[in-house]
Amino acid sequence: MTKKLTLLLAFVKFTHIMDFMIMMPLGPQLERLWHISPKQFGVLVAAYTFSAGLVGLAGAFFMDRFDRKHALLLLYVGFLLGTFSCALSNSYEMLLLARCVTGAFGGLLGATVLSIVGDLTPLEKRSQAMGTIMAAFSAATVFGVPLGLTLAERYGWQAPFFFVAVAGLPILLLNWKLVPNVTIHLEKGIETPKQIFREMTTDRNQWVAHFFIVLLMLGQFTVITFVAPYMVSNVGFSEGEIAYVYLAGGICTLVSAPMFGRFSDRYGRQQFFTVVTLCSLFPIWLITNLPRMNMYAVLSITSLMFILISGRVIPAMTMITASVKPERRGGFMSINSAIQQLGAGISSYVAGVIVVRSATGELQDYNLVGYLAIVASIIAILVAKRLKAVS
């Protein structure tokens, strides 16, 4: 796969990730505006992921029936329309519904991008391509989230969603013009829903991959969901200063993600995942136990967490795409993306149940969320050893 095509898919991922990420730093503003609790905010974040998960499960039975380019374009149109509907929402309930619509398209969109990367990139170079795609997460953090927060402060919380919807239009046009038809998976014929279901339920490697992604979500989204509210309520950041957390972390991961992709290809995906995951446990513990302290020290800790969390996702997603044959990759990635979204939704919801706000306005029991994430990450290391590459 050419660098130009990889970058174009990364731009698709950029808008997708920005739309998802911007909800979390908007937490303090939305809680104040609509007088919602941390639990209700957790539901708002989880709505996107639960919707993506449910639609993704259904997508397993039809995603491998189409040219992946056509699927990409259709899903991106639906995603942009869903994002625009978020911008038009004027109540908690309307935004909740709009997030469900956006998630329905966004979940399958992410799976399709990864399927295209898997189909067009040989395994020995796939982590490097994944590193570039995952750098979109960093770019969304560096440029998208701070810009979104600035727009939200000046023009209202709806402004970031307007921005994503408009920015996605030229990206959609470029995908239509430049992305080639991807039909490699159709060469061996189309399986019936019965065959797909039988393979899904009997392939042990697929079950391991699905369990693996759930553990990854528990190991990070439980913590990430409440980073912004915790920084404001407990660490002493202002709402405007939250942008620095994402800006600093994003700049660091924008540099580290492609580099980690090369390291993963060079030193082995499973071994690299183990090392980076173990290193990530320390900043996870620190962040969920932070007292009020110097801003620069806090930014160093949060940036380290972003670097290591994104670093462990790169080899993890490479291992997952390699765990199934190309002719089943679209449907498999649809299910895996669905489970990933459900896992992220469950993680956000669980974090919202655990974390409570005290009478003085501080968040309590965030440290318990950190311990949960650490345990899930350690189990993920053990599960990764059982995941086999077949393509």
N, C-alpha and C positions, 0 to 999 in steps of 0.2 A: 504494500500500500504506500502511495507517495506521501511525502511530507505535506504537500498542499491539501490532499484529501484528509489526512489526519488532523490538520489544523482546522479545516472546515467542520469536521465532526466535533472537534473540541469547542468550536463556537456554538454549535447546537447545545452541547453539554453546558456551556457557560450560561446561556439563558435559562436552561432547565434548572441548574443548580442555584442560580441567583433567585429565581422565583421561589424555590424551596427554602433557601437560606434566609431570605429577607424576613420571613415570618418570625424567626426567633429573636433577633434584636428589636423587632417592633413590639415585643411583649410588654415592656413597661408602659408604652404609649397606649396600647390597646386595652390593657388592664385598667388604666386610669380613665380612658374615654368611655368604656362601656361598663365599668365597675364589675369586671369579671374576676374570678378567683384563679390562683395558679392551676387548679384542676381544670377549670374551663379553658384556660389558655393551652394546657396540655392537650385537650381534646381538639382545639383548633389546629394545632400543629399536626396531631395524629390523623385528622380528617383526610388530609392529602394522601398520607401513606396508606391508610386503610382502603381508600378508594382505589389507589394504584394497585394495591395488593389483590383486591377482589377482581378487578378487570384483568389483571395480569394472569390470574389463574385461568380465566376463560380464554385468554389469548393463546395459551399453550396449544389449543386445538385448531387454531387457524393461522398463526403467524408464519409457519413454514410453508404455507400455500401460495405465498405471494413473492414477487420481486421485492427485495428488501428496500430498494430505493423508493418504490411506490408506497410501501408501508411507512417509511420515514417521512415522506412529504405529507401524507394524510394525517399522521399522528402529530406532526409539528403544527399543522393548521389548527387542529383541535386544541392543542396545548396553548397556542397563542390566543385563541378565542376564550378559553377558560381563564387565562391570566387577565384578559381585558374585563371579563365579568367580575373578577375580584376587585378591580379598580372601581367598578360601578356599584359595589356593595355599600349599603348605608346602615347596616345593623350586624350584630353578631351572627344572627341566624342566616342572613344572606351571604355573609362571608364564609360561613361554615359550608353552605351549599356550593358556593363558587369554588372553594378549595377541593371539594369532592370531584367536581367536574374537571378541574385542572389536573388533579391526580390521576383520573381515569385515563387521560391521554399521556400524561407525563411519565407514568410508570412504564408503559409499553414503549414510549419513545427512548428512554434510557436503555431498555433491553435491546432495542433494534440497533442503536449505535454500537453497543458492545458486540452484537452478533455480526455486524458488518466488519468491525475490527478483527474478530475471530476468523471470519471467512477469508479476508483478504491479506492477512498477515501470518507468516509462518511462525510456529511456536517459539523457535529460538530467538525471534526478534519481537515477540508479542508484548513482553513486559515494557519494552522501550516505547512501543506505540501506546500501551496503556498508561504509561507515565505521562505522555503528552495529553491524552484524554483527561486523565485525572488532574493535570495542571489547570484544567478549566475550573475545577473546584477552587483552586488557589486564586485564579484570575477573578472569579466571581467574588471571592473573599476580599481580594485587594482592591478591585475597582468597583465591582457591583454593589457589595454590601455597604461600604462607606458612602458611595454615591447615593444608594437607595435611602440610607439614613439621613443624608443631607437633604435630599428631596422631600423626605417625610417631615423633617423639622420645618422646612420652609413652606411647603405646599400641602401638607397633610399626608397621612399614612397611605392614601391611595396612589400617590405619585410614583412610587417605585414600580408598581404593577403596570401603570401606563407606560413607563419607560421600557420595561421588558417586552411588552406587547409590540411597541413601535420598533424597538431594536431588532426584534426577531424577523421583521418583514424582509430586509435585504438578505438576511441569512437564509431565509426560506427560498428566495429567488436564486441565490448562489447554489444551494443544494439541488434545485431543479435543473440548473444548467451544468453543474460540474460533477455531481455524484454519478458514477457509472451504474448501469443495471447490475444487480448482484443476484445471480440465479444459480450459483454453484450448488446450493442445497437442493435445487429442484431436479438435478440430473439423475438422481436415483429414484425418482418418483415421489408421489405424495402419499403419505400414510393416512389411513382412515382414523377417525376419532377413537375407535376401539383399539387399534394397534398402538396409538399414541398413549392411551390410558394404560394399556398392559405394560408398555415399556417404562412408563413413569413409575409404576408401582412395583416393578420387579428389579429395576436396575439399582443395586445397592450404592453404586458410586454417585448416582444422582441424589439419593437420600442424604448421603454424607455431605455433598455440596450444599444442599438446602439447609441442613442443620448448621453447617459452618457459617453461612451468611447470617443466620439468626444470631449466633453467638457474637459475630462482628458488630451487629447493630446494638445488641445489649451492651457490648463493650465500649461503645462510643456515644450513641444518641441519648442514652440515659443522662450522660454528663452534659453533652452539647446543648440539649434543649434549654437548660436553665443557667447556662454560662452568663448570658446578658442580664437576666433578672438578679442573679446572685451578685454580680459585679456592682450593680446599682444599689441593691438593698443591704449587702453585707460588707463589701470591700470599699465602698465609698466613691465609686465612679458616678459621674453625672451621665444622663442619657446620651448627651453629645459625645462624651468620651468613650462610649462603647465602641464607636467606629474604630478607635485606635487598636482595640483588641483584634478585630478582624483584618484591619489594614496591616498590622505588624505580622500576624500569623500568616496572612495570605502572601505577603511579599516573600517570606521565608520559604513557604511551600511551593511557590511558583518557581523558585530556583531548585528546591530539593526534589520535587516530584520527577522531572525527567531524569535527574541524576540517579534517584533511587530505582527508576525503571531499568537503567543500564546495569546497575549493581545487581538487580534481581536476575537479569539474564546471565550475567557473568558468574555469579556465585551460587546460583540455584534458588529457585523460587521458595521452596519450603524452608530451607535453611535461613534465607534472608528474612522471611516472614517471622520466624521464631525469634531471631535476634531483635528485630525492630519492635515486635510486640512486647517482649520483656522490657525493653528500654522505655516503652510508652507508659508502663504501669506507674512509674514514679511521678511524672507530671499530672497524671489523672488523680493520684492521691493528693498531691499538693493543691490542685485547683479546687477540689471539693472540700478542702480544709483551710482555705485561705482566710486569714484575719484581715483587718484594715492595714494596708501597708503601702509602701512607695509604688507609684504607678509603673515606673520602669522595671521594677522587680516583677510585678504582676505580668507585664507584657512579655517579659523573658520567659516566664513559666507557661503562659497561654500559647506563645509562639512555638515553644518546644513541643507542647502537646499536639498542636496542629501539624507540625512537621512529622512527628512519629505516627500519628493516626493516619495521615494521608500516605505515609511511607509503607504502612502495613497493608493498606487497602490495595496497593498496586500489585504485589505478588499474589495477594488473595484472589483478586479478580482474574488474573492470568491463570491461576490454578483452576478456577471455576469454569472459565471458558474452555479449558482443555479437557474437562472431565466428561465431555459428551462428543459424539460424532457430528461432523458438519451438517449432515442432513437433518439433524434433530436440534441443532444449536438454537434456532430462533424460538421454537416452542419451549425448549429447556430454559433459555435465558428469560423468556417471558415469565415462566413459573418462578425462576430464581429471583427475578426482579420483583415479582409479586410478593414472594416470601420476604425479600429484603425490605420492601415497603411496609409490609405487615409487621415485620420485626422492628422497624424504626418506629412505626405507630405504637406498637405495644411498649417499646422502650420509652417513648415520650409520655405515654399514658401512665406507665408505672412510676416514672419519675415524678409526674404530677400528683400521683397518689401519695408517694413517700414524702415529698417536700411540702411543708406547710409554712404559712406566714404567721409570725408571732404578733402579739399585741403591739409591739414596738415597730413592726413593719419589716423585720428581718426574716429571711428564709431559714428554716430549721431543717435538720436531717439530710442536708445535701451530702454530708459525708457518707451516709448510708448508700446513697446513689453511687458514690465513688467506689465503695467496697463491692457493690454488685457488678460494676463495670470491670473491676480487676479480676473477679472470679470468672466472669464470662470470657475474658480475654485469655486467661490461663487455660481454660477448657478448650478454647478455639485452637490453641497451639497443639494440643493433643489430638484434636479431630483432624487438623490439617495433615498430620502424618498418615492418615488413612485415605486421603484423597488421591486417586490415581489419574494420570494423564493418558488420554486415549486419542487425542488429536491435537 
